Amino acid sequence: MTKTVPSSTAINARLSSLDFFRGFTVASMLLVNDPGDWDNIYPPLEHSKWNGCTPTDMVFPSFLFIVGVSIVYAMQSKKEDPAKHNALLLSILRRTLIIVALGLFLPLISGFNFSHLRFPGVLQRIGVVFGITGLLYVKTSKRTQAILAAVCLIGYYLIMTLIPVPGIGHANLEPTTNLGAWLDRLVFTTNHLWNSTKTWDPESILGTIPAVGTCLIGVLTGTWLKKDKTKTGNQLLQMAGVGTILIVAGLIWNIFFPINKALWTSSFVLYVGGIDIVILALCYWLIDVKGCKKLTPPFLAFGRNAIITYVLADIIPAILSAIPVTSDGKKTNLWGYMYNHLFVPYLSPVNASLAGAFLMVFIIFIPIWVLYIKKITIKV
């Protein structure tokens, strides 16, 4: 990883609405990943049991959508110069490998259990999707990218609904018997899949196909935004209109290919992608056009050091849980002590759990805020 300290001019040149949206997404991820008590969570802060979409289900695809938009802002000038392509592709490969490596090794912080190390994962998918989409962005045209996005979504639908599942029979979309679950068990074995199930993984191999579609929707959105830096209200309404069309298309496709985050169904891609476009258009209008920035700094802090935030979200809870504390003659850890003394006696179980999640977000925010006020961005 490299540390850069950009000038104030470079900071001002950034798309603040994109940083804000990224930061809001990262903060949301922290909130849903660190409840005080996993048995007491408000329904919107939980994933859907299977089909359907909660706000929590939208966090990961929204981040991949933002990755796509960011690819355009980071790479467009170099893409226009073919002489820089080789260096750019090497940079994409390097970042891909670093992100995937972080995803593989961060879980080992709490214990070096290689025999059950999960091979798929959130950072692994981010790294792979970034690598594939970055390559496609550098080497293909906007028209080809749109076609490839459609191919990803339609192709995935046909794969999941038409190809029989070996050893099971007909194609299906059930958790343990769909084609994606079968392929994951074949490649990774049950020892290296999601620990909560061991029979299927929400970051499956086949699910990478529509996830690339999500990122390509972000690339196409970023290309549209960057084409003309002075967007009018009508142009942003057009952008929101496109997002609305995708939402409706996703809801229609949902009828026969259900919206499902775990399977990352094509209907899910369109539905969440449409919502993301509408949100980004609104953020752009409020922040970059109207200059409403009073409440943006905390989210900008998260947004400008997103991957480091994700790393700290694994490290800090592990540290707090590893520090032994004895309370009332009982052995616990620092995090358990704080949670049980600050919230449990005074709040209902679900509100105590929510308060614990906010506390963890704040603790992780402290070093991120220090980086932000010092104008330090750590990039992989």
C-alpha positions as CSV (number, residue, x, y, z in Angstrom):
1,M,0.0,0.0,0.0
2,T,1.2,3.5,-0.7
3,K,0.5,6.7,1.2
4,T,-0.2,9.9,-0.6
5,V,-0.8,13.4,0.8
6,P,-2.6,15.2,-2.0
7,S,-2.7,19.0,-2.3
8,S,-5.8,21.0,-1.6
9,T,-6.2,21.4,-5.3
10,A,-6.3,17.7,-5.9
11,I,-8.8,17.3,-3.1
12,N,-11.1,19.9,-4.6
13,A,-10.9,18.3,-8.0
14,R,-12.5,15.1,-6.6
15,L,-16.1,14.4,-7.2
16,S,-17.4,15.1,-3.7
17,S,-20.8,13.4,-4.3
18,L,-19.0,10.2,-5.2
19,D,-16.8,10.3,-2.1
20,F,-19.9,11.0,0.0
21,F,-21.9,8.1,-1.5
22,R,-18.9,5.8,-1.1
23,G,-18.4,6.9,2.5
24,F,-22.1,6.5,3.3
25,T,-22.0,3.0,1.9
26,V,-18.9,2.1,4.0
27,A,-20.4,3.6,7.1
28,S,-23.6,1.5,6.5
29,M,-21.4,-1.6,6.1
30,L,-19.8,-1.0,9.5
31,L,-23.2,-0.5,11.1
32,V,-24.7,-3.7,9.8
33,N,-21.6,-5.8,10.3
34,D,-21.0,-4.9,14.0
35,P,-24.2,-5.1,16.0
36,G,-23.8,-5.4,19.8
37,D,-25.9,-8.6,19.8
38,W,-26.6,-10.7,16.7
39,D,-29.8,-12.0,18.2
40,N,-31.3,-8.6,18.5
41,I,-31.2,-6.6,15.2
42,Y,-33.8,-4.3,13.6
43,P,-35.1,-6.0,10.4
44,P,-33.7,-3.3,7.9
45,L,-30.2,-4.0,9.3
46,E,-30.4,-7.7,8.4
47,H,-30.0,-9.5,5.1
48,S,-33.0,-11.0,3.5
49,K,-33.5,-14.7,4.5
50,W,-33.4,-15.5,0.8
51,N,-35.4,-13.7,-1.9
52,G,-36.1,-10.0,-1.4
53,C,-34.0,-7.0,-0.7
54,T,-33.4,-5.1,2.5
55,P,-31.3,-1.9,2.9
56,T,-28.5,-4.1,4.2
57,D,-28.6,-6.2,0.9
58,M,-27.9,-3.0,-1.0
59,V,-24.6,-2.1,0.7
60,F,-22.2,-4.4,-1.1
61,P,-23.6,-3.9,-4.7
62,S,-23.7,-0.2,-4.1
63,F,-20.0,-0.3,-3.3
64,L,-19.3,-2.3,-6.5
65,F,-21.3,0.3,-8.4
66,I,-19.2,3.0,-6.9
67,V,-16.1,1.1,-7.9
68,G,-17.2,1.2,-11.5
69,V,-17.8,5.0,-11.4
70,S,-14.4,5.5,-9.7
71,I,-12.7,3.5,-12.4
72,V,-13.7,6.1,-15.0
73,Y,-12.6,9.0,-12.9
74,A,-9.2,7.3,-12.1
75,M,-8.4,5.9,-15.5
76,Q,-10.0,7.9,-18.2
77,S,-7.0,10.1,-19.0
78,K,-4.6,7.2,-19.2
79,K,-7.1,5.2,-21.2
80,E,-7.0,7.9,-23.9
81,D,-3.3,7.4,-24.3
82,P,-2.6,3.8,-25.6
83,A,1.1,4.2,-24.7
84,K,0.0,4.1,-21.0
85,H,-2.1,1.0,-21.3
86,N,0.5,-1.5,-20.2
87,A,1.4,0.4,-17.1
88,L,-2.3,0.9,-16.3
89,L,-3.1,-2.8,-16.7
90,L,-0.1,-3.7,-14.4
91,S,-1.5,-1.2,-11.8
92,I,-4.9,-2.9,-12.1
93,L,-3.4,-6.3,-11.6
94,R,-1.4,-5.2,-8.6
95,R,-4.4,-3.6,-6.9
96,T,-6.5,-6.7,-7.7
97,L,-3.9,-9.0,-6.0
98,I,-3.6,-6.8,-3.0
99,I,-7.3,-6.6,-2.4
100,V,-7.8,-10.3,-2.8
101,A,-4.8,-11.0,-0.5
102,L,-6.3,-8.7,2.2
103,G,-9.6,-10.6,1.9
104,L,-7.9,-13.9,2.4
105,F,-5.6,-13.0,5.3
106,L,-7.6,-10.5,7.4
107,P,-9.8,-13.4,8.8
108,L,-6.6,-15.0,10.1
109,I,-6.2,-12.1,12.6
110,S,-8.5,-13.9,15.1
111,G,-6.8,-17.3,14.6
112,F,-4.5,-19.0,12.1
113,N,-7.0,-21.7,11.0
114,F,-5.9,-22.4,7.5
115,S,-7.8,-25.6,7.3
116,H,-11.1,-23.7,7.3
117,L,-10.0,-20.5,5.7
118,R,-12.8,-19.1,3.6
119,F,-11.6,-18.6,0.0
120,P,-14.6,-16.6,-1.4
121,G,-15.4,-13.3,0.4
122,V,-16.3,-9.6,0.1
123,L,-12.8,-8.2,-0.5
124,Q,-12.0,-11.1,-2.8
125,R,-15.1,-10.3,-4.9
126,I,-14.3,-6.6,-4.9
127,G,-10.7,-7.3,-6.1
128,V,-11.7,-9.8,-8.9
129,V,-14.6,-7.6,-10.1
130,F,-12.3,-4.5,-10.1
131,G,-9.7,-6.4,-12.1
132,I,-12.1,-7.7,-14.7
133,T,-14.0,-4.4,-15.0
134,G,-10.8,-2.3,-15.1
135,L,-9.5,-4.4,-17.9
136,L,-12.7,-4.1,-19.9
137,Y,-12.8,-0.4,-19.3
138,V,-9.3,0.2,-20.6
139,K,-9.6,-2.1,-23.7
140,T,-13.2,-1.7,-24.8
141,S,-15.6,1.0,-25.9
142,K,-18.6,2.3,-24.1
143,R,-20.9,0.4,-26.5
144,T,-19.0,-2.8,-25.9
145,Q,-19.2,-2.3,-22.2
146,A,-23.0,-1.9,-22.4
147,I,-23.2,-5.0,-24.5
148,L,-21.0,-6.9,-22.0
149,A,-23.2,-5.8,-19.1
150,A,-26.2,-7.2,-20.8
151,V,-24.4,-10.4,-21.7
152,C,-23.4,-10.8,-18.0
153,L,-27.0,-10.4,-16.8
154,I,-28.8,-12.4,-19.5
155,G,-26.0,-15.1,-19.6
156,Y,-26.2,-15.6,-15.8
157,Y,-30.0,-15.9,-16.0
158,L,-29.7,-18.6,-18.6
159,I,-27.0,-20.4,-16.7
160,M,-28.9,-20.5,-13.4
161,T,-32.3,-21.4,-14.9
162,L,-31.5,-23.7,-17.7
163,I,-28.4,-25.8,-16.9
164,P,-29.1,-28.9,-14.8
165,V,-27.3,-29.3,-11.5
166,P,-25.0,-32.4,-11.5
167,G,-26.1,-34.9,-9.0
168,I,-29.3,-33.0,-8.3
169,G,-31.2,-32.7,-11.5
170,H,-33.2,-29.7,-12.8
171,A,-31.9,-26.1,-12.6
172,N,-33.2,-24.4,-9.4
173,L,-32.6,-21.3,-7.3
174,E,-32.6,-23.0,-3.8
175,P,-29.8,-22.2,-1.4
176,T,-28.0,-25.5,-1.4
177,T,-29.0,-27.1,-4.6
178,N,-28.5,-24.3,-7.2
179,L,-25.7,-24.5,-9.8
180,G,-23.6,-21.9,-8.1
181,A,-23.6,-23.7,-4.7
182,W,-22.7,-27.0,-6.5
183,L,-19.7,-25.3,-8.2
184,D,-18.5,-23.7,-5.0
185,R,-18.5,-27.1,-3.2
186,L,-16.7,-28.6,-6.1
187,V,-13.9,-26.0,-6.3
188,F,-13.5,-24.9,-2.6
189,T,-14.9,-27.9,-0.7
190,T,-17.1,-27.3,2.3
191,N,-14.1,-26.5,4.5
192,H,-13.5,-23.2,2.7
193,L,-17.0,-21.8,2.2
194,W,-19.0,-19.4,4.3
195,N,-18.9,-20.7,7.9
196,S,-22.6,-20.0,8.5
197,T,-23.7,-22.6,6.0
198,K,-20.6,-24.6,4.7
199,T,-22.8,-25.7,1.8
200,W,-23.0,-22.5,-0.3
201,D,-21.4,-19.1,-0.3
202,P,-23.0,-15.6,-0.9
203,E,-19.8,-14.6,-2.8
204,S,-19.9,-17.6,-5.1
205,I,-17.9,-18.1,-8.3
206,L,-20.8,-17.9,-10.6
207,G,-22.1,-14.8,-8.8
208,T,-19.0,-12.9,-10.0
209,I,-20.6,-12.8,-13.5
210,P,-23.5,-10.5,-12.5
211,A,-21.3,-8.7,-10.0
212,V,-19.2,-7.6,-13.0
213,G,-22.5,-6.4,-14.5
214,T,-23.1,-4.2,-11.4
215,C,-19.6,-2.7,-11.8
216,L,-20.1,-2.1,-15.5
217,I,-23.3,-0.2,-14.8
218,G,-21.2,2.0,-12.5
219,V,-18.6,2.4,-15.4
220,L,-21.3,3.5,-17.8
221,T,-22.7,5.9,-15.2
222,G,-19.3,7.4,-14.5
223,T,-18.7,7.8,-18.2
224,W,-21.9,9.7,-18.6
225,L,-21.1,11.9,-15.6
226,K,-17.6,12.7,-16.7
227,K,-18.6,13.5,-20.3
228,D,-19.9,16.9,-19.2
229,K,-18.8,18.3,-15.8
230,T,-21.5,21.0,-15.8
231,K,-24.7,19.0,-15.3
232,T,-28.0,20.8,-15.4
233,G,-31.0,19.9,-13.4
234,N,-32.7,18.4,-16.5
235,Q,-29.7,16.3,-17.3
236,L,-29.6,14.9,-13.7
237,L,-33.4,14.2,-14.0
238,Q,-32.6,12.2,-17.1
239,M,-30.0,10.3,-15.2
240,A,-32.5,9.6,-12.4
241,G,-35.0,8.6,-15.1
242,V,-32.6,6.0,-16.4
243,G,-32.2,4.7,-12.8
244,T,-36.0,4.5,-12.5
245,I,-36.2,2.5,-15.7
246,L,-33.7,0.0,-14.3
247,I,-35.6,-0.3,-11.0
248,V,-38.8,-1.1,-12.9
249,A,-36.9,-3.6,-15.2
250,G,-35.5,-5.3,-12.1
251,L,-39.0,-5.5,-10.5
252,I,-40.4,-7.0,-13.7
253,W,-37.5,-9.5,-14.0
254,N,-38.1,-10.4,-10.3
255,I,-41.3,-12.1,-11.3
256,F,-39.4,-15.0,-12.9
257,F,-35.8,-14.5,-11.6
258,P,-36.3,-13.3,-8.0
259,I,-34.4,-10.4,-6.6
260,N,-31.8,-12.2,-4.4
261,K,-28.6,-10.8,-2.9
262,A,-27.0,-14.1,-2.0
263,L,-27.4,-15.3,-5.6
264,W,-26.7,-11.8,-7.0
265,T,-29.5,-12.3,-9.5
266,S,-29.8,-10.2,-12.6
267,S,-33.0,-8.7,-11.3
268,F,-31.1,-7.7,-8.2
269,V,-28.4,-6.0,-10.3
270,L,-30.9,-3.9,-12.2
271,Y,-33.0,-3.0,-9.1
272,V,-30.1,-1.9,-6.9
273,G,-28.2,-0.4,-9.8
274,G,-31.2,1.7,-10.6
275,I,-31.5,2.9,-7.0
276,D,-27.8,3.7,-7.0
277,I,-28.0,5.8,-10.1
278,V,-30.9,7.8,-8.6
279,I,-29.0,8.3,-5.3
280,L,-25.9,9.4,-7.1
281,A,-27.8,11.8,-9.2
282,L,-29.4,13.3,-6.1
283,C,-26.1,13.5,-4.3
284,Y,-24.5,15.1,-7.3
285,W,-27.2,17.8,-7.5
286,L,-27.2,18.5,-3.7
287,I,-23.4,18.4,-3.1
288,D,-21.6,19.2,-6.4
289,V,-24.2,21.5,-7.9
290,K,-26.0,23.2,-4.9
291,G,-22.9,23.0,-2.6
292,C,-24.7,21.5,0.3
293,K,-21.6,20.2,2.2
294,K,-22.2,20.9,5.8
295,L,-22.9,17.3,6.8
296,T,-20.6,15.6,4.3
297,P,-17.1,15.6,6.1
298,P,-17.6,12.4,8.2
299,F,-18.8,10.5,5.1
300,L,-16.0,12.0,2.9
301,A,-13.5,10.7,5.5
302,F,-14.8,7.2,5.1
303,G,-15.1,7.5,1.4
304,R,-11.6,8.6,0.8
305,N,-10.1,5.7,2.7
306,A,-12.7,3.1,2.0
307,I,-10.4,0.0,1.8
308,I,-8.4,1.0,4.9
309,T,-11.8,1.4,6.7
310,Y,-12.6,-2.1,5.7
311,V,-9.3,-3.4,7.0
312,L,-9.8,-1.5,10.4
313,A,-13.3,-3.0,10.6
314,D,-11.6,-6.4,10.9
315,I,-8.6,-5.4,13.0
316,I,-10.3,-3.1,15.7
317,P,-13.1,-5.5,16.8
318,A,-10.5,-8.3,16.9
319,I,-8.3,-6.3,19.2
320,L,-11.1,-5.2,21.5
321,S,-12.3,-8.8,21.7
322,A,-8.8,-10.0,22.5
323,I,-8.1,-7.7,25.5
324,P,-9.1,-9.7,28.6
325,V,-11.2,-8.0,31.3
326,T,-12.5,-9.3,34.6
327,S,-15.8,-7.9,35.7
328,D,-17.8,-9.1,38.8
329,G,-15.5,-12.1,39.0
330,K,-16.3,-13.1,35.5
331,K,-13.8,-13.2,32.6
332,T,-14.8,-11.2,29.5
333,N,-13.1,-9.0,27.0
334,L,-12.9,-5.2,26.6
335,W,-15.7,-5.0,24.0
336,G,-18.0,-7.2,26.0
337,Y,-17.4,-5.2,29.1
338,M,-18.1,-1.9,27.3
339,Y,-21.2,-3.2,25.7
340,N,-22.6,-4.8,28.9
341,H,-22.0,-1.8,31.0
342,L,-22.8,1.1,28.7
343,F,-25.9,-0.2,26.9
344,V,-27.4,-3.4,28.2
345,P,-28.6,-2.1,31.6
346,Y,-30.3,1.0,30.1
347,L,-31.7,0.0,26.7
348,S,-34.0,-2.6,25.3
349,P,-32.1,-5.5,23.7
350,V,-32.6,-4.3,20.1
351,N,-31.7,-0.7,21.0
352,A,-28.7,-1.8,23.0
353,S,-27.5,-3.8,20.0
354,L,-28.0,-0.8,17.7
355,A,-26.1,1.5,20.2
356,G,-23.2,-1.0,20.2
357,A,-23.1,-0.9,16.4
358,F,-22.9,2.9,16.5
359,L,-20.2,2.8,19.1
360,M,-18.1,0.5,16.9
361,V,-18.6,2.7,13.9
362,F,-17.4,5.7,16.0
363,I,-14.3,3.8,17.2
364,I,-13.3,2.9,13.7
365,F,-14.1,6.5,12.6
366,I,-11.5,8.0,14.9
367,P,-8.3,6.9,12.9
368,I,-10.1,7.5,9.6
369,W,-11.0,11.1,10.7
370,V,-7.3,11.7,11.7
371,L,-6.3,10.7,8.1
372,Y,-9.0,12.9,6.7
373,I,-8.0,16.1,8.5
374,K,-4.4,15.5,7.7
375,K,-5.4,15.1,4.1
376,I,-3.8,11.6,3.9
377,T,-5.3,9.0,1.5
378,I,-4.0,5.5,1.7
379,K,-4.4,3.6,-1.5
380,V,-3.7,0.0,-2.4
